[in-house]
């Protein structure tokens, strides 16, 4: 796509345009922070209705993005992330409705106590302020991020990828239509109207102090740039090198079902399993059915010697396969000496995103869940459940893999902070 600026002619350059967006977002943040739950929910319902009503327009815009991606040689995994259809738009509509149905976190009293001197202290949940969200090929992030930011009382500046520019613009138009029918300012959800990469740099600068936090949603190169250049706090969303470990006490049929689902349900999402680890004690009887299940589902299997011996269709794995995020129908398989070796491998090669154990051994499950250093750990369930919607959050902006402030699915509550409210009756502090 051409990187020309699609901006209003009133701006002399991209910097001026971005600074203006920041100022308007800051002004809108003051209003949305004080909005009632009813006003926010009414706006969200109107946004969902507008999104549903504009579905044909959004699909036409998405076809333009798909055609451009195909012409530039993007692979199938990329196209799957980019593609919208009636079901995915319906999913976006339902996500907004689910977010509207969530409890409003703003104003929640997280803790309260009284001091001996009579001061009454409360810790109260408040919005973050202005959020900058930078994402790549997933146009549905436009809808999810806009709705989550609004529900949590934040203004948001969205910067979608150039490959999804037309789709994101059409979705944003629906969100704006919904906001116009409410009492909330349209500037609380803004989309950067340019594909020029310079806009990202200005957003990362904080726009003269108007942006409070940046959330990147994309691949290694995007996240690396954000972490290097950002002058405001970042909720890091790194790659999803997710593992499934099949323990010696796992039910074999359950293990096959979980592994195939974890890898093949949708291969291009960050919660897709990229590495399968199998306990050596059951390798002789479990590897065959596991590989068969994967290959039958259309997956390429790259494995160590033991896995190659179990099935001639297995390709020899290289050292680069451990810790690799394929986002495609490819999986690496390795035989390990029990749960401790599996944990060591995951902590060495994983990305601290999502990892699962399949076992009926409660002690092994406990050890795995406690010692695997990832944002999400699962027992006897597919890694594809690493999703804010599946967690009951309505949707998510991404899976944060860092340790500061937010970790795991970033939903409504994770887009808030808190302040202390102290009430007295004339107390002064002794000299």
QUICOR-V45472 format. One record per run of one state. SS is the DSSP state (helix for helix, strand for strand, loop for the rest). FROM is the first residue (numbers start at 1). LEN is the number of residues. If there is no record, write none. Layout:
BEGIN
SS,FROM,LEN
SS,FROM,LEN
END
This chain:
BEGIN
loop,1,4
strand,5,1
loop,6,8
helix,14,20
loop,34,3
helix,37,17
loop,54,1
helix,55,17
loop,72,4
helix,76,7
loop,83,3
helix,86,16
loop,102,7
strand,109,6
loop,115,5
strand,120,8
loop,128,2
strand,130,6
loop,136,4
helix,140,12
loop,152,3
strand,155,5
loop,160,2
helix,162,19
loop,181,5
helix,186,3
strand,189,3
loop,192,2
strand,194,1
loop,195,3
helix,198,7
loop,205,8
strand,213,5
loop,218,2
helix,220,10
loop,230,3
strand,233,3
loop,236,6
strand,242,5
loop,247,5
helix,252,13
loop,265,8
strand,273,7
helix,280,17
loop,297,3
strand,300,4
loop,304,1
helix,305,6
loop,311,4
strand,315,2
loop,317,2
helix,319,3
loop,322,8
strand,330,7
loop,337,1
helix,338,12
loop,350,4
strand,354,5
loop,359,3
helix,362,10
loop,372,4
strand,376,4
loop,380,3
helix,383,3
loop,386,13
strand,399,2
loop,401,7
strand,408,2
loop,410,3
helix,413,3
strand,416,8
loop,424,8
END
